[in-house]
Amino acid sequence: ILTCLLVFVPLGFAAAKMEMAPTWVFLFNFIAIIPLAWIIGKATEDVAAKLGETLGGLLNASFGNAVEMLICIAGIRNDEIIVVQCTLLGSILSNLLLVMG
């Protein structure tokens, strides 16, 4: 099912290029993030399994929040500081609740 959602990656680019309504651009790109985050997670797990426990843990910690970091970079570039703050807060809270808890 997740691989079927990859069709939204080019749709997001096309919607922005065709200057569609911002709602559609956001929707296509929002849906496109879901399979891309899964691919990043799967790739990191596979590489971490080959690198060993220490380097694998470091790799998972580095790339585990890649989607949040991309959202933060886009938010900073567009001067959306409130969005960046909420994204970072949500990432911290979800890690505290789901990873540690």
Salt bridges, closest charged atoms under 4 A:
ASP46 OD1 - LYS42 NZ 3.22
